């Protein structure tokens, strides 16, 4: 798959993962794409480690989406801890802090 194909695939998978997960996610276009790409690569690596995929076979669409949902859940846990510690995470929070 070409680089453009990975970017498009990552964006679609990232959008679906964000639609599946409840809550507000402040990810933009690049963050959503990165979420999908990391989820697909993680699912492919795990599938190969478990013997579900061959050496040159990537994760399927469902596995990539599941991987992106897991990556998004981890991101939300880290972001919520940052918010609980008082870190400024959004422009609205910065306006309130000023």
C-alpha positions in Angstrom: 0.0 0.0 0.0 1.3 3.4 -0.9 1.9 6.2 1.7 -1.2 8.0 0.4 -3.2 4.8 0.8 -2.0 4.4 4.5 -3.0 8.0 5.2 -6.5 7.6 3.7 -6.9 4.2 5.4 -5.7 5.6 8.8 -8.1 8.6 8.5 -11.1 6.4 7.8 -10.3 3.9 10.6 -9.6 6.8 13.0 -13.0 8.4 12.2 -14.8 5.1 12.8 -12.9 4.6 16.1 -13.9 8.1 17.2 -17.5 7.4 16.3 -17.5 4.2 18.3 -15.8 5.6 21.5 -18.1 7.7 23.6 -17.0 11.1 24.8 -15.4 14.3 23.4 -12.0 13.9 21.7 -10.1 17.0 20.9 -8.2 15.3 18.0 -8.0 17.1 14.7 -7.4 15.8 11.2 -3.8 14.8 11.8 -4.5 13.3 15.2 -7.4 11.2 13.8 -5.2 10.0 10.9 -2.3 9.1 13.3 -4.8 7.3 15.6 -5.9 5.2 12.7 -2.5 4.4 11.4 -1.1 3.5 14.8 -4.1 1.3 15.5 -3.7 -0.5 12.1 0.0 -1.0 12.6 -0.6 -2.2 16.2 -3.3 -4.6 15.2 -1.1 -5.9 12.3 1.9 -6.5 14.6 -0.3 -8.2 17.3 -1.9 -10.4 14.6 1.4 -11.5 13.3 2.7 -12.2 16.8 -0.4 -14.3 17.5 -0.1 -16.1 14.1 -3.3 -14.6 12.7 -1.5 -12.9 9.7 1.3 -14.0 7.4 4.6 -12.0 7.1 3.5 -9.6 4.3 -0.2 -9.5 5.3 -1.6 -6.4 7.1 -4.4 -6.2 9.5 -7.9 -6.3 8.1 -10.3 -3.4 8.4 -12.1 -4.7 11.5 -8.8 -5.5 13.3 -7.4 -2.0 12.4 -10.5 -0.4 13.7 -10.3 -2.4 16.9 -6.7 -1.4 17.3 -7.6 2.3 16.8 -10.3 2.0 19.4 -7.7 0.6 21.9 -5.2 3.4 21.0 -8.0 6.0 21.5 -8.9 4.5 24.9 -5.3 4.8 26.0 -5.1 8.3 24.7 -8.3 9.2 26.6 -6.9 7.7 29.8 -3.7 9.8 29.5 -5.5 13.0 28.6 -8.0 12.6 31.5 -5.1 12.2 33.9 -3.5 15.3 32.6 -6.8 17.2 33.0 -7.2 15.9 36.6 -3.6 17.1 37.5 -4.5 20.6 36.4 -2.8 20.6 33.1 -4.1 23.1 30.5 -5.4 21.0 27.6 -7.6 23.2 25.4 -7.9 26.8 24.3 -11.1 27.2 26.5 -9.2 26.0 29.5 -6.4 28.5 28.7 -8.9 31.3 28.6 -10.3 30.3 32.0 -6.8 30.1 33.5 -5.9 33.6 32.3 
